């Protein structure tokens, strides 16, 4: 919890409304980008994926360019209350040049440009050198067997390969 609070202070969120498409495996949906930070974003949608799901994102930028991103769902909010915003918090693990340029320009316009452009450039280079893992190892609570599950299939409710029990996500 403390790390999240520190991360939030290092990477404040900014309100920005943009159209975004997101997909995992064969499932593809649209939503509205609600806010952005240096390392993540929140998508308002009623069709959120389960936490831990790897997602491909297509963000329509204000100049009508398309930014292709990859991320991991870190939290999903789904509630019938109209006061709460349904959606997903996404940690960005791969950003393209369009997104980096857009974010840096946005930071300049809002007056928070301190070290963002330098940090974004460094993160862009590091992401290309260290790609994220494509699989997650989940132990079955029923029989104890370790299962190798693709991030893209986590939202589909994976089952144990030995006993068929649902795996915790």
C-alpha positions as CSV (number, residue, x, y, z in Angstrom):
1,X,0.0,0.0,0.0
2,X,2.8,2.4,0.9
3,X,4.5,1.7,-2.5
4,X,1.3,2.6,-4.3
5,X,1.0,5.9,-2.4
6,X,4.7,6.7,-3.2
7,X,4.1,5.8,-6.8
8,X,1.0,8.1,-7.0
9,X,3.1,11.0,-5.7
10,X,5.8,10.3,-8.3
11,X,3.2,9.9,-11.0
12,X,0.2,12.2,-10.5
13,X,-2.9,11.5,-12.5
14,X,-4.3,14.0,-15.0
15,X,-7.8,14.1,-16.3
16,X,-8.0,13.5,-20.1
17,X,-11.0,12.2,-22.1
18,X,-10.1,10.3,-25.2
19,X,-11.5,7.3,-27.1
20,X,-9.8,4.0,-26.5
21,X,-10.1,0.4,-27.8
22,X,-8.8,-2.5,-25.7
23,X,-8.5,-6.2,-26.3
24,X,-7.3,-9.4,-24.8
25,X,-7.2,-12.5,-26.9
26,X,-10.4,-12.5,-29.1
27,X,-12.3,-10.1,-26.9
28,X,-12.3,-6.4,-28.0
29,X,-14.1,-3.5,-26.5
30,X,-14.2,0.3,-26.6
31,X,-14.2,2.8,-23.7
32,X,-13.3,6.3,-22.7
33,X,-9.9,7.2,-21.2
34,X,-10.7,8.9,-18.0
35,X,-7.2,9.9,-16.7
36,X,-3.6,9.3,-17.4
37,X,-0.3,9.2,-15.5
38,X,3.3,8.5,-16.5
39,X,2.9,4.7,-16.1
40,X,-0.8,4.1,-16.4
41,X,-4.3,5.1,-17.3
42,X,-8.0,4.5,-16.2
43,X,-10.5,3.4,-18.8
44,X,-14.2,4.0,-18.1
45,X,-16.1,0.9,-19.3
46,X,-18.6,-1.7,-18.2
47,X,-16.6,-4.4,-19.9
48,X,-13.5,-4.6,-17.7
49,X,-11.1,-7.5,-17.8
50,X,-9.9,-9.4,-14.6
51,X,-6.8,-8.0,-12.8
52,X,-3.6,-9.5,-14.2
53,X,-4.9,-9.6,-17.8
54,X,-2.5,-8.4,-20.5
55,X,-4.3,-6.0,-22.8
56,X,-3.6,-4.4,-26.1
57,X,-4.7,-0.7,-26.3
58,X,-5.4,1.6,-29.2
59,X,-5.7,5.2,-28.1
60,X,-7.1,7.9,-30.5
61,X,-5.0,11.0,-29.8
62,X,-6.4,14.5,-30.2
63,X,-4.6,14.9,-33.5
64,X,-6.3,11.7,-34.7
65,X,-3.1,9.7,-34.6
66,X,-3.4,6.2,-33.1
67,X,-1.2,5.1,-30.3
68,X,-0.6,1.4,-29.8
69,X,0.1,0.4,-26.1
70,X,0.3,-2.7,-24.0
71,X,-0.6,-3.0,-20.4
72,X,-1.7,-5.1,-17.5
73,X,-5.0,-4.7,-15.7
74,X,-4.2,-3.8,-12.1
75,X,-7.8,-3.2,-10.9
76,X,-11.3,-3.5,-12.2
77,X,-14.3,-1.6,-10.8
78,X,-17.8,-2.9,-11.6
79,X,-20.6,-1.7,-9.5
80,X,-24.3,-0.9,-10.0
81,X,-23.9,2.4,-8.1
82,X,-24.2,5.4,-10.5
83,X,-21.9,7.4,-8.3
84,X,-18.9,5.0,-8.9
85,X,-17.2,4.9,-12.2
86,X,-17.0,1.4,-13.7
87,X,-13.7,0.7,-15.4
88,X,-10.1,-0.6,-15.3
89,X,-6.9,0.7,-14.0
90,X,-4.1,-0.2,-16.5
91,X,-0.4,-0.3,-15.8
92,X,1.4,0.5,-19.1
93,X,4.2,-1.8,-19.9
94,X,4.8,-0.8,-23.5
95,X,4.3,2.7,-25.1
96,X,4.9,3.9,-28.6
97,X,6.5,7.1,-29.8
98,X,3.0,8.7,-30.4
99,X,2.0,8.2,-26.8
100,X,5.3,9.5,-25.4
101,X,5.1,12.6,-27.6
102,X,1.5,13.2,-26.7
103,X,2.1,12.7,-23.0
104,X,5.1,15.1,-23.0
105,X,3.2,17.7,-24.9
106,X,0.2,17.3,-22.5
107,X,2.5,17.8,-19.5
108,X,4.0,20.9,-21.0
109,X,0.5,22.3,-21.6
110,X,-0.6,21.6,-18.0
111,X,2.6,23.1,-16.5
112,X,4.0,19.9,-15.0
113,X,6.9,19.3,-17.3
114,X,9.7,18.9,-14.7
115,X,11.4,15.6,-15.5
116,X,8.7,13.8,-17.4
117,X,10.2,13.9,-20.9
118,X,13.6,12.5,-19.6
119,X,11.9,9.8,-17.6
120,X,9.6,8.8,-20.5
121,X,12.6,8.5,-22.9
122,X,14.4,6.3,-20.4
123,X,11.3,4.1,-19.8
124,X,10.8,3.7,-23.6
125,X,14.3,2.4,-24.1
126,X,14.1,0.1,-21.0
127,X,10.7,-1.4,-22.2
128,X,12.2,-2.4,-25.5
129,X,15.2,-4.1,-23.8
130,X,13.1,-5.9,-21.1
131,X,9.8,-7.2,-22.5
132,X,7.3,-8.3,-20.0
133,X,6.7,-12.0,-19.4
134,X,3.9,-13.6,-21.5
135,X,2.8,-16.2,-19.0
136,X,1.8,-16.4,-15.3
137,X,2.4,-19.4,-13.1
138,X,-0.8,-20.2,-11.0
139,X,-0.9,-23.0,-8.5
140,X,-4.1,-24.9,-8.3
141,X,-5.8,-24.6,-4.9
142,X,-7.3,-28.0,-5.4
143,X,-4.4,-30.3,-6.4
144,X,-1.4,-28.0,-6.0
145,X,-0.2,-28.4,-9.6
146,X,1.5,-25.3,-11.1
147,X,-0.2,-24.1,-14.3
148,X,1.4,-21.9,-17.0
149,X,-1.3,-19.4,-18.1
150,X,-1.0,-16.9,-20.9
151,X,-1.8,-13.3,-19.7
152,X,-4.2,-13.1,-22.7
153,X,-6.3,-16.0,-21.4
154,X,-6.5,-14.9,-17.7
155,X,-9.8,-13.1,-18.3
156,X,-11.4,-16.3,-19.7
157,X,-11.3,-18.1,-16.3
158,X,-8.5,-20.6,-16.6
159,X,-8.8,-24.1,-15.3
160,X,-6.2,-26.5,-13.9
161,X,-4.7,-28.8,-16.5
162,X,-4.7,-31.8,-14.1
163,X,-8.0,-31.6,-12.1
164,X,-10.0,-29.0,-14.0
165,X,-10.6,-26.8,-11.0
166,X,-10.9,-23.0,-11.6
167,X,-7.6,-21.2,-11.0
168,X,-7.5,-18.1,-8.8
169,X,-6.7,-15.0,-10.8
